[in-house]
Amino acid sequence: MKHSHRRGRATIVAGVFSLSSLAVAGTLATSSPSGASVNAGSITIGYENNGADPSMITVANKYFQQQLGNKVQLKLFSSGVAALTSLASGKLPFMCGLGFPPVISAIAQGGPLQIIFNQERYTNDAGLVAKKSSGIKSVAGLKGKSIGLVIGSQSSFELAAFAKAAKLNLSSVKQVNLTPPQLQSAWTTGAIDAAIVWDPVYDYLVTHGGRVLASDATLPATATSYNICVANKAYAAAHPAVAQGFIKALGQGVAYLEQHQSAAYSLMAKAAGISVATAKTEIAGYKLFSVANQTASSVLGTSLATSATSGTAQSLLNNWKALYAAGTVTVKPPSSVAKFVNPTYASKAK
């Protein structure tokens, strides 16, 4: 797997990423960080290499520093668990590029976290693929077949959703627990008939004898995969202006992609170590969310009073239920996850 960033599912190795390595000569027009709207002081913001993702533009163009001041430091994590430990301790006030599984594990253990920005929803960059040679042409056709997936991740949740829609009893399917690299190898050797996974392995399967049976685009907002940004709840409550500046900086990355597409693709490709063509494919597989989108009912909700019924909250809760049923999370899901989703900072950052 080229990237270990997707949805917080890989082995964790944390490290500092040199921002200077993200510069794309002649394509960026960044402003001086001295014009920061908020002096956040010495804080560290965590992020993952999300490949083609507007948050990588925010990092490269130093939008966090522009909004929050010169003392802001960026730290790259290869996955979410290590970052969430730092978040829970208060050492890391904000983290981007996370998927639901590690966040659920953290909050189930009492981690003081809130989702304050939803980066994007997976649409055509993740899904269920069958080998054309297997003769499988529908989700219902998976009966008696072997499916490779990361058991206990969002893949388990999505498989259950696809199966329910197709009236397929999952007990009739052999689920094979594999990491993405193992899954790709198993596909190549013919050890599995189908797989449910995310990019770039998903893209590999589709282009190497795969037939897409269902993609995340077919799932409702309440039962899908997102990349999200979270905050230490206590820190954000004590520093609301900083939280708003953090969100504004993320919004600048989205706006840059919209306004300077060619330069943005080159920047993200260099930042993530991928080709421009791959960057375009990855972006095409997302539904991206701007600052203004955050307070939609399908994203974070219009207010704290409506956050419980938002697409993000409901999907978070449904993922928790699936992880609990699979035994990956041992804490029973609550009736509501409203307290873990906060749209108020985004509403004031517009």
Buried (B, 14 or more C-beta within 10 A) or exposed (E): BBBBBBBBBBEBEBEEBEBEEBBBEEBBEEEEBEEBEBEBEEBBBBBBBBBBBBBBBBBBBBBBBBBBBBBBBBBBBBBBBBBBBBBBEEEBBBBBBBBBBBBBBBBBEEBBBBBBBBBBBBBBBBBBBBBEEBEBEEBEBBBEBBBBBBBBBBBBBBBBBBBEBBEBEBEEBBBBBBBBEBBBBBBEEEBBBBBBBBBBBBBBBBEEBBBBBBBBBBBEBBBBBBBBBBBBBEBBBEBBBBBBBBBBBBBBBBBBBEEBEEBBBBBBBBBBEBEBEBBBBBBEBBBBBBBBBBBBBBBBBBEBEBBBBBBBBBBBBBBBBBBBEBEBBEBEBEEBBBBBBBBBBBBBBE
